[in-house]
Every structure is written in C-alpha cells, then in structure tokens.
Amino acid sequence: MPAPVILVHGLRTSATLWRSQVEELDRLGIPADAIDLPGHGARIGERFTLELALQGIDDAVTAAEESGSKPYLVGFSLGGYLAIEWVARNPGRVAGLLAAACATVPHPVVMHGWRGIAKVIHRFPDRGRALNDVAVRLFVPEPGATDVIAGGVALEVMDDVLLTLLTLRPLDRLQEIDVPVLFVNGRFDHVRAHAGRYLAATRNARLVTVPGASHMVSVVRPAAFTAALLDGYREATSS
C-alpha cells in the first residue's frame, strides 16, 4: 500500500480546506487523512491548546503507521507550524514534511496586533462570520472558497492560537529535522518573509514558490500546490 498522507489545515478553516488535494490523492490510490484541529471543523467548541493540537497530529500518524509505511505530513499555515513542531518532537515517524505558508517566525508585535484586531471583530453580532466569508469569497476562487468555509469557521480560537504561535521556535525546530522538507509558499504570501532562513536552517529542504498565489496557496492555485505535494511525497517516500 502507498504511504499515507496526513493533511493539517490552517487557522479558522478545517479539513475541508483539502478537498482538492484529497480528491487527487484518492484518484491516485494514495490514502489521505485530512484532520481537524481542536476548536476547528468537527471539533468546534473544543479549546485550542498546543498539546491538544499536537496530540491530534500524533493520533493521525499513529493510525497511518498501521499501514506499515511512514506517512507524509502536510501542514498549511497554522498546520505548518504545528507540523514542524510535531516532526521535531517525534524523529523517525514520518517519511517527510511539507510546510506551506508558514515561512515567517511569529513576532510579538504582529501576533498581538492580530489579537487586537480579532477582539474588535468578535464584538460584531455574528462574531465576524460574515466578514470572514466575504473576504474568503473575494480572494479565493471557487470551488476553493466553498471548501475553505464548508467545515465551519473557527471564530473563537484566534486568541489561543496567536498566543500559542508565540511559543513556537520554527527555526530551532527545523534544525532538528532530518527527513526531507518541502516549503511551499505563494508568490504574494505575506507569511513568507523568512523563507530563506527556513531553507538555510533545514538539513534536507527545497523551496517552491507558486506564481500568482496568495497565502491561501492550496486553494488559490490547487493544481500547482498538488503537483508540488506529489513531488515532495515521491521524493520522501522513495528514499
């Protein structure tokens, strides 16, 4: 059986973010498991914590290991930061890692700025759901926009997630990872300022920059993102 792929979504989204990739992996006969992080998707209502999020990844990897092959781990944005942290803490358990749209070291000024904005938005009667959906449909073409919001929008996790991101040290963690790492960013992603530092910190890494893509690279340019994912998967699982 081919090695499984585990997909970890970003902040406020859910497993449905990965519909395009899951469909293509299914077509190719590659097992795929898109998980929901705490406070997101099927787990809306749960509190988000770092340890619960990492446990969710661990549970998915443990289940995938039953296939007899090491899985390939894919994380987008928040999911990318968490995937880096998990792989560094669990050496030897995955064949490789794809970390997308997470190539900036979280900075207190930025994180606390986002916390302030989120608190203002949460004062809206709908806690900001309408604003979120308008922004998604404005910047993400269909069917990607529908995929982004289909699993629900995690409106209550912003503060916990942003505070959690400040505890992570991705550059330090990347130095501890010895499996192949593929970084994928959109050309116009605002979260790729430190892409060169990420690449330099990692022993075995490549960087793919997707032309015309924003931060939401997997849904804005799904075909290009999936092609990069499959390249990374084949590289990691063939060695």
Secondary structure, DSSP 8 states (H G I E B T S, - for coil): ----EEEE--TT--GGGGHHHHHHHHHTT--EEEE--TTSGGGTTS---HHHHHHHHHHHHHHHHTTSS--EEEEETHHHHHHHHHHHHSTTS-SEEEEES--S---HHHHHHHHHHHHHHTTSTTTTHHHHHHHHHHHS-TTHHHHHHHT----S-HHHHHHHHTT--HHHHHTT--S-EEEEEETT-SS-TTHHHHHHH-SSEEEEEETT--S-HHHHSHHHHHHHHHHHHHHHHH-
